[in-house]
Every structure is written in C-alpha cells, then in structure tokens.
Amino acid sequence: MFSYLSTHTPKSVAELCEKVCELTSTRQAIAPSGNGTLQHIGGNFRQAVHQIRLTELNQVIDYPARDMTITVGAGITLKKLNEILLTEGQQLAVDCPLPEMTTMGGAIAVNTSGPRRFGLGTLRDYLIGISFVNNLGEVASAGGRVVKNVAGYDLMKLMTGSLGTLGIITQVTLKLKPIPEAKAAMIVPLSKMQLPALMELLNKTQTRPVVQQWWNAPTAETMIAFEDNRPAVEWSISTIAKELQGAGFNSFVHLDSNEYQNKLQNLTNFSYSADHPMTWKAVFRPSRTVAFCQHLLEKYEGALNVHLGNGIVFGWLNGQENDAHCRLVHTELVQKVHQHGGMFTVLQHPPSIAESLELWGDGGAERVLMKNIKLHLDPASTFNPGRFVDGI
C-alpha cells in the first residue's frame, strides 16, 4: 500500500535500537510494522518514511502456564500464539482479523476486536506488560508479569490503539483464559425492523451470552453465542431458544463449535477488511445503536456488522464506488452518527481522498490530550507521522 525509503527487519531488540538511533540522528521518520495486514487503517503518511518490520521478534520469552500469563515478542502472529497456548488448554480470548498474518504488535497498535468483546473483553483487558523502543532508541517498559500491577502510568492502555505513533512495541505480556469446555451459537434470521424486539429480549434474558452480533450481508442475521462448561452451554442454548420462541422468533439455526469459530473469524475479518473502497466504525451508547442502524438503512446501501451489546457498528460500501461517492457517503454518515450521539472513524479509505475526509469525526477535548501525549513521547514525530488523529 505504501512505498518506503527503505525497509529493515532487525533480528534483535539491540539491533532495532541501533537502527532507530541511526535514523533519528538525521531526523528520518519511521513506520513500525509487522506483516502489514492492518496498515490500511489510519491516515496517509505526511512525509517519506523508513519501514521497520518486527516479524523477526517473534519468540516466546516466558510462558509460566500455571500463572496463566505469557510474554512474547511483538512480531509473533496470532495463529502461532494460539497454537502455543492450545498445548496448555489456554487462549487469548480476543478475535483478531487474519490471525495467520496479523502480529501481536499490529493487533495492539490497531486495538482489534471481534464479536466476543461483549462477553470476554478486548486487548486492553489482557495486556498487562509492554516494552517498546522510544524516539531516542531506548527501551522503555511498563507493567509486568503479574496480573495485579498498578504502579505508574498505564502505558499498556495508552499504546493500545495508538497506531504505532508513540513507539515501536517489541514485547508484551498477556493474561490468558482457559479454553472453555464447550462453545455453541444460534443464528437468528432478523430484519432491521425486528431489532428492537430482539434487544429487549437480550436485555432481559436469563442467559449470559459472550456474543450478540447482527449483520445484514449477504442476509440479515443475528448470532447469539455461549462459551462455558458443557452443562452451562447446553442450558443457555435451551433457555435462549425458549425465550426466542416466546417472543415470536421461531426460526433459528444451531451452530456447533467449529461452525461458530468459523463465523467468528469471518465477521472479524469483514470488520477490518482492506478489500472495500471505504470502511468505517461508529460507537454509541448501546441503547442508541438499533435506532441508528434502522435510520441509516433507510438510505444507506452498504453492509453493516453490529456489536449489539457494545454499541459498535462497522460498515463498508458494497461496490467499487468512485471518490466523489465516497465523499458523499462520508458526509452523510458523519451527520447521522452525530445525530445519534455517536463517534465516527474511517478505517479504510481511498488514498486519493484521505486529505479531504475527516477520518476521526469532529473530535473534542480528547484530541488536545492526545496531541500533548504525542508531543511528550515523540516530540520530533518520528513514528508514523500523519497516521493518527489530526495527523499526529
């Protein structure tokens, strides 16, 4: 997607520090990356940059399985990480796109999440330690290898979602969860007009789903899923089926564990896809999400992927729209999101119109705070200049 002045793949943290010092000594800008899976997210670079790939920093540094934590290099892929954890019956309970390619550092930089965020949380909830190289070529660390660690500033949460603009993540420590004994899900065909009734049901259900997801492409459906011990999952599926039938939803399909896992991955991939002319994300109070989707779909011809319980809506255009149409849709989307009290972000966009789009909504006081943080941690704007809010 981008052209770079040069590309470097350091084999150690020491080599990485040397390269950062070398480039910053002549005020060169740096673009940290893994396999580039998520680099379509964010703004364009505002100057030429040198790429530094972290794919060689992919080792398992420490894995005390009984403590249910693991420390790994930022270049490890999610697939490799999960394969290692599987040997101990453990998991990082976060859905990430294209796990065979996405690195841990890239997932953290973008703060990816999928349908299970409703019941199991996001990367910010699992990251308990981090090391990164700063703009001086020094290694900085925060957190540790124990779950209860509250000393100092929470740099783990600060680095998560920063799009690589504050430093180069080299190592992370994650807390883990056991792989549940059973997983099952239910797919319910559901039009946009039936969403309010379903949300009322889910707000009153006796069960505790980990997923409440609605989408409208290629057909309008909802997935309700459970992960727990086998008796709990069996009871939950039976109970939600009775509740659905009692509310007049008589058509649904059960998914076994493998079918459910495939659906989770497909939905997560769609949310962060680079294959559409424009993809976007809006965040609301959960109580306002359904009304937004109903009003939007009166005119909008794109597809939606909605985290019902979290108030998060991902959307994308269906065809190969031209730049003028993308601008028009963007303007209409921003207006509708703000009318419903939400926040709007463009994830993927045609590079040719990036400068004319407001990628991060209308902002507020938090923008001043983010700029001050960037100025403090990276005053020369060494890392990913132009990629984050207001070009920082």
KEPADREN-662233 format. One record per residue (C-alpha): residue in three letters; x, y, z. Coordinates in steps of 0.02 Angstrom, whole numbers, plus 50000, padded with zeros to 5 digits. Each point is the difference from the previous one (the first is absolute). Layout:
KEPADREN-662233
ALAXYZ...
end
This chain:
KEPADREN-662233
MET500005000050000PHE501415012050045SER501705002949921TYR501455001650121LEU501735007949989SER500704983750068THR499454984550096HIS500924992350147THR499624983950095PRO501024999850161LYS500364983150077SER500155006450178VAL499445014450109ALA501805006350009GLU500095000649810LEU498335009149997CYS500645013150123GLU501545002849893LYS498955002549844VAL498835012250087CYS501495010250063GLU500765000049826LEU498405006349917THR499525012750132SER501745007650001THR499595006849827ARG498175003650042GLN499334985749894ALA498224993950032ILE499624981850041ALA498524988849963PRO499934984950118SER499104984949926GLY499764981450009ASN499334991349845GLY499055015549945THR498294991850021LEU499205015150083GLN500995014349924HIS498505006049900ILE499275006650163GLY500375018350038GLY500565015249902ASN501345002049867PHE501815003550047ARG500365018549991GLN501824997049952ALA501124986349932VAL500374986350127HIS501144985250030GLN499104983750040ILE500584989450147ARG499214982750002LEU499894990750166THR499674982749928GLU501664992950063LEU499575004750180ASN498804985450012GLN500664989550143VAL499114993850155ILE501005008550138ASP499124992650153TYR498504988750020PRO499604995450181ALA498414990749953ARG499434997650180ASP499995018950022MET498955001549841THR501135013449926ILE501175000149851THR501355012049940VAL500355000449813GLY500875010549869ALA498895012249907GLY500334991549834ILE499154983550045THR498434996649899LEU498344996850086LYS499904982849921LYS501704994850068LEU499575006950171ASN498374990550008GLU500844983949945ILE501235001750145LEU498625003850125LEU498954985349938THR501314987850067GLU499575006050176GLY498125001449971GLN500085019050005GLN499535014449885LEU500145018649970ALA498125002849993VAL500055014049871ASP499414999049819CYS501275007149877PRO499915000849809LEU501064988349893PRO500904991950148GLU501214990749886MET500725016949949THR499565012750135THR501385002450129MET499735003450183GLY500775017249986GLY498895004549852ALA498434994050088ILE500435010650152ALA500435015349896VAL498304999349916ASN499084993150154THR499064987149899SER498524990650071GLY498594989149940PRO498284993750052ARG500594992350165ARG500485017050071PHE498245000950076GLY500324985650120LEU501904998250004GLY500715017549976THR501325007649886LEU501905000149989ARG500085014250127ASP499274987850128TYR501364986949971LEU501575010449980ILE500925001050167GLY501775004049946ILE500845008549853SER501735005049938PHE500325012149857VAL501405009849921ASN499795018850016ASN500565014149885LEU501735000050080GLY500304981749960GLU499774995250181VAL498974985450067ALA498585005450115SER498904988150097ALA498385000650099GLY498984987450096GLY500714982950037ARG499694981550004VAL498684999850136VAL498175004149974LYS499915012150147ASN501195013749947VAL499425018050023ALA501595010050024GLY500295015549894TYR499125005449841ASP499014986949905LEU501074999949843MET499244983449948LYS498325008049967LEU500815015649928MET500984990149870THR498484989449955GLY499135008149853SER501345013449973LEU500384993849822GLY501864998950035THR500195018850025LEU500744999750176GLY501374987049983ILE500464983049928ILE499234986050102THR501274985950024GLN499314988850136VAL498344997350089THR499364990250149LEU498234993649991LYS498834992050124LEU499104984649935LYS498394990350021PRO499694981249998ILE499214993349842PRO498184996750047GLU499344982350001ALA498605004249879LYS499535013249873ALA498355001849908ALA499045013349907MET498325003749923ILE499675009349837VAL498355009349994PRO499385007549834LEU499525017650048SER499505015549901LYS500425017650057MET498185002450055GLN500164985450122LEU501565006650084PRO499125009750140ALA499034984450053LEU501584989650002MET500965013050102GLU498605000350128LEU500114981150012LEU501895000250019ASN499905013350135LYS498864988650102THR500724982949959GLN500454988050140THR501534994749902ARG501715008149984PRO500535000449817VAL501795004049951VAL499405005649827GLN498535010749945GLN500345003949817TRP498885006049857TRP500485002249817ASN499075002849838ALA501144992949866PRO499684988949907THR498424997650105ALA499395008050162GLU500414988650146THR500455000450184MET501224988550092ILE499804996550186ALA501414989350071PHE500564992050162GLU501664993350065ASP500104990850167ASN499974982550072ARG498904987849905PRO498475000050117ALA499995019150005VAL500085001549810GLU498644986949976TRP498885008950124SER500355017049920ILE499594994049824SER498404991750060THR499475015250101ILE500345012949864ALA499054989149875LYS498475000350114GLU500175018750026LEU500125002949812GLN498474989449965GLY499055009050138ALA500395016549914GLY499424993749831PHE501704995549925ASN499684982349942SER501344998149867PHE501784997150057VAL501484988849961HIS501224992250124LEU501875000849966ASP501224987550071SER501715005350065ASN500894999449831GLU498625009149907TYR499955013150137GLN501895002549993ASN499955002349811LYS498605012750013LEU500955009750133GLN501535001049889ASN499025005149846LEU499105014050092THR501645006550073ASN500854999549830PHE498575009749920SER500125014050130TYR501835003549961SER500034995549815ALA501105009849880ASP498974993949851HIS498685013750001PRO500125018049937MET499535006650171THR499704991950170TRP499505009150158LYS499624997850184ALA498745008950110VAL499814998650188PHE498415003950099ARG499164996850163PRO499304982349976SER498235006650024ARG500195011149845THR500784987349883VAL498414992349931ALA499195016749961PHE501565005549906CYS500044984149896GLN498165001449957HIS500135018249948LEU501614997149904LEU499334985349901GLU498555010349933LYS501245007349877TYR501724991950022GLU500404986249875GLY501534993050086ALA500214985650120LEU499995000750190ASN500794989050133VAL499335004850172HIS500574995950178LEU498275002150076GLY500514999150183ASN501485011949981GLY499245013349888ILE501304997849863VAL499565000449814PHE501194995449860GLY499475004449823TRP500674999149824LEU499485004349824ASN499484985749888GLY500725004549829GLN501465008849919GLU499355017550036ASN500935015049932ASP500815013550107ALA498545012149984HIS498774986950062CYS501134995650148ARG500065018450049LEU498115001449991VAL499714984250103HIS501295005950127THR499115016750025GLU498314991550023LEU500714987250120VAL500845013050110GLN498375009750013LYS498984984750046VAL501264993850127HIS500075016850087GLN498105001449999HIS499944984050101GLY501365005550120GLY501364988749933MET501835001249953PHE500584996549822THR501634993349928VAL500494995849821LEU501054984249999GLN500314997149815HIS499885013449867PRO500605003849823PRO501745007750024SER499585013149869ILE498705008350111ALA500774997450172GLU500445018450019SER498215005549966LEU499184987950124GLU499835002550186LEU500614982750051TRP499725002150187GLY498325008950016ASP499835017450072GLY501094996650152GLY500015009350164ALA501055002650155GLU500784982749981ARG500885005849841VAL500985013150097LEU500494986650125MET500574988049863LYS501055013649918ASN500835004150166ILE500404981650030LYS500764998649826LEU501025015850029HIS500654993150165LEU500434982349941ASP500525003849820PRO500365018749985ALA500844998649830SER498544989849930THR501174985849956PHE498734985950000ASN498634998449867PRO499805018949970GLY498275004149935ARG499194983250038PHE499015004450155VAL498775013350058ASP500275017149920GLY501564993749912ILE501014996750158
end
